[in-house]
Amino acid sequence: MDIVWFGEERSQEVALVGGKAASLSRLAGRYRVPPAFCLTTVAYETWRRTARPAHRQVPPPLPPSLLAALRRAHAELERRSGAEPLQLAVRSSAIDEDGAEASFAGQHETFLNVVGVDAVVEALVRCWTSGRSERALAYRHSKGLDGATIHLAVLVQQLVPADASAVVFSADPVTGRRDHVLIDASFGLGESIVGGAVTPDAYRVDKGTRQVVERSLGSKAVMHVPAPNGTREVPVPRPLRSQPALSDGQCAACAELAVSLEAELGHPVDLECAFHGGDLYLLQCRPITRMPADPKNLRSAAPELDPDHRSDGQSPTPPEA
């Protein structure tokens, strides 16, 4: 099975679609998750076996049958989204990614605002190739993971052209406190936050009341926006730089989403979110890795949680996204 869609039963199998895609697919029916399909680990193996030993420096092209299937899936996603042109995020999803011990944040490639099926093919191959980059293999070694056998799927998902983006923690990943939701936010795509282009706004939201109890406005001089063949960094209009990226109501919506997911999944979560046209979209959900114990043994508004681990932080970044 080379391609599966969000909503299909097999789209939740980590061994087939990887941790990132499986996690999102499980939530897609109940939360606002952009439509997507996934090139499976089976497709990756089919592509990988086409590489001839004498030409390993050059990534092999897609086999004709796989290319035809990808073209059909792209046309169907275009139909389902109703968007023209169809803007996509193409992201790697390894089977051992976004787990409690290893997030692989930023280790594999992510491409934003991919337009046209030929561009999707190029991004797909680059994602697959990134699985054996020096950076990714070094990360695997540091986590005690097998570097010889890599199972890599790729998620192809409609891009949310975000007015504002946020990285949300349902618990404090530094102190271990469980009574607050922490939010980092900035204007535009989440690439600005995870790539370090801006100092984002930082919000602390009370878990019980969903009220903002602390805020620190960052220096949001630039933001990333969709542009031909990807994204580009543009100046934030001066009047907006000193304004909060999120309203109190948007912070409450992020906190509500984080608390709901924490309760449903049974552990603290690290989310990537985007606001567009007033709607909040869930782009990624993973456990917080290397999470310290709660220093005050506080109880959150959600059911009691087992200590988990801290996130290494990615948003489409990547870019999550």
N, C-alpha and C positions, 0 to 999 in steps of 0.2 A: 504494500500500500504506500504509494509515493506521496499522496496529498490527502490531508484530512481537513475538515472545516470545523471551526468552533461550533459547538452544538451537537456534533456527532459523538457517539459514545467513545470511540477510540481516540478522540482528541484529548482525552483526559489521561491517557497512558503515558507516564513519564518516559518509559523505555522507547516509545515511538515518537513523541514530540518534544521531549526535554522538559526540564523543570519549569522554566518560564512560561512556555505555552500551555502546559498542562494546568498550572495554577490559574492562569487567566481563563482558560476554557471552562474550568469547573465553576467559575464565578460569573461567566458571561450571561447566563440566563437570569440572574437575579440582580446584577449590577450593570451600570451603563459602561459597557466595554465595547470599543469599536469592533466592527466585523473583521474577520481574519480567516486565513487558512494557513496551514503549516506544511512545508516540505519536510517529510519525516526522516528519521534516521535510516530507513530503508532506502530512500532516495539518495541520501548521502553516500551510503555504501555502494549503490549502483554507480554513482558518479565517480567515486574514488577508485573503483576497480577499472575504470576506463583509462586511467593514467598509465602510460607505458613507462617502464623503468628508465629508459634512456631520455625521457622528456619530463622528469618530475619537477624541473624548475618552472615549467609552463603549466598552469592549471588546465586540465582537460575541459573541453566543451561539454555541454549537457548532451546526453544520449538523445537521439531524435524522439523517442517515445516520451521521455521525461519533459523535453522541451514542448512537445505538443500538449501534454497534460497541464503544464504551467500556463501556456497561452489560454487554454480553456478556463482554467481557474481564475486567471486575471480578468477575462471577459465577464465571468460570472460575478466576481467581486465588484466590478464596475457597475453591473446591472443592479446588484443588491444595494450598493451605496447610493446610487443615483447621482454620483458626483462626476463632473466633467470639467477639467481633467481629474482623474483619480489620483490623489496624492497618497503615497504609501510610506510606512515605516517598515524597513526590512531588518530583522534582528535575529542574532544567533540564539539558540536555545539548546544547551547541552543537557544530557540526561542527569548529570551530577551538578547542575547549576541551580541556584536559588534554593539550596537546602539549608539545614540548620547549621552546618559546619563550613560551607563554602558557597559564597554568592556568585563568584566569577564576575563581579561588577567591573565593567570596563575592560575585561580581558579579551572578549570576542568583539567582532565588529558590529556596529549598528549604523544604518544609513537612513536618513530622514528626507522626506519629500522626494521620493523616488517616483518618477512619472514615466509611464510607458513600459510595455512588457520587456523590451530589449534592455532598458535600464534595470529592471527587476532581475533579469538573468545575470547581468554583470554584478549587481549587489549580492545576489545569492552565492555566486562563485567566490566572491571576496569574503563573505561570511564563512563559508566552508573552509577556505584556505586559512582563515585566521585561527582556526582550531589548533593548528600546528605552528603558530607563530612562537618565537622565542619567549615572548611575554606570557602567553597562555601556558606553554609547557613549563616555564619556571614557576608559575602560580600553582599548577597541578603538583609539581614536585614539592612545593612548600606545604601543601595540604596533604601530602602522602597519597595522592591519587595516581592512578595508572596513566602514564603518558604514552604508552604503546598503543592502547586501544581507546579511540575516541569516538563517541557516538554523538553526532551533532545534527540537530534539526534547525530549521530556519523559519521564523514567523514572518508572514507577510500580512500587514494589518493597515487598515485605513488610518491615515495620519489625522490627528486632531490639530488644526491650526490654532494653537492655544493663544488666548488673550493673556492668560497668566498660568504658570505652572507651579507645582508644589511637590516637595518631598516630605512625606508625613511618617512620623514614628508614633506608634501607639503607646510607647513607654520611652523613658529617657535612656538612650543607649550608652550614655557615659556614666551616670550615677546609678542606674538600675531602678529609679523611682517609677511607680506604676500609676500614679494619680493624675498625671498630665499627659496630654498629646502634644508633641513637638512638631512644628511646621516650619520649613524653609520655603520661601516663595519669591518669585520674581516675574516680571513681565515676559511675554513671549514663550517660546519653546523651552522645555526643561534643560536643553543643552547648555544654556547660560549658567544654570546652577551647578550641574554636575561637572561641567568643564572648567569651573572656577573663573569664568569671565566676569562674574559679579559677586559682590557680597550681598547675599539675599536678605530679605526681611526674615526675622526669626520671631515666631509666635509660640507662646505657651498657653495651652487651652485646658481648663479644668475638665477632667473626664466626666464628672457627675453633672455639672451645670452646662457644659459646652460653652462657657464664657471665656473670653480672652483675658488671662490674668497677667500676662506680661508680653510686651512687644518691643522689638528693636528693629528700626528701619535701616536697611542696608543702603549702600551706595550703588544704586541700580543705573549706572551710566549707559549701559548697552543692553541689548536683548537680541536673541536669535529669532529670525522669522524665515518662513519658506521663501525660497528663491529658485530660479531656474537651475536644474541639476543639483539641488540640495538645499542648503540653508545659507544665510549670511548674517553677519553681525551688523546691527545698525544702532545708531544712538537712540536712547530713550528721550523723547521730548522733555526739555528742561522742566516744565511745570509738573511732570509726572515723577521725576526722580526722587522727590521728597515725599511722594504720596505712597501710602501702603499698596502693595500689589494685590492684597486680598482685603475685602470688607470683613467686618465681624461675622456677618452671616455666612460668608464663604469659609471662614475659619471654622465656624460651627459645623458646616456641612462636611469639611474635611475630617473633623474630629468624630462626627457621627459615623462616617464611613470607616474610619480606623477602629473605633470601638466595636462596630458591628462585625467587622472582619476578624478582629482579635477574638471576640466571643465565639464566632462560628468556627474558626480554625483551631482555637485552643492554645494559642501562643501569641506573644507580641509580634507585630507586623511592621514592615517597612514598605510604604506605598509610594508610587509615582502617580500623580494626578494632573489633570489639565482642565481648565475652565474655558469653555467656548460658548458664546451666545447665552451665558447664564447657566449653562449645564455643566455638571461636574462629571468627568470621565475618569475611569480607573484604567491606568496603563500598565501597572505592574504591581504585584503583591508577593512578598517573600518574607520568610522569618527574619527577625533581627538576630544576626549571628554574634556570638561572643558577648552575650548580654550578662552584666553583673547582677548579683542578687539585689533585691530591693533593700536598701540600707535601713529603712524604717518599717519593713514588713508591712507596707501599705497595701490596702485593698483597692483595686480599681472598680469602676462601675461595671466592668465585665466580670464574668465568673473568675474565680481564682485561677491563676496561670502558673504553669511550671516555668522556672528560670530558663530562658533560651539564650540567644546569642546575638551579637551586634552586627549591623549591616556595614558592608564595605562601601555602600553608596553608589548606585548607578541610577540614571534616569535617562530619558530615552537616550538615555542616556546613557554609555553611552551612556549616550547618545553618544537612556532612554533613553528615554526614554528612555 
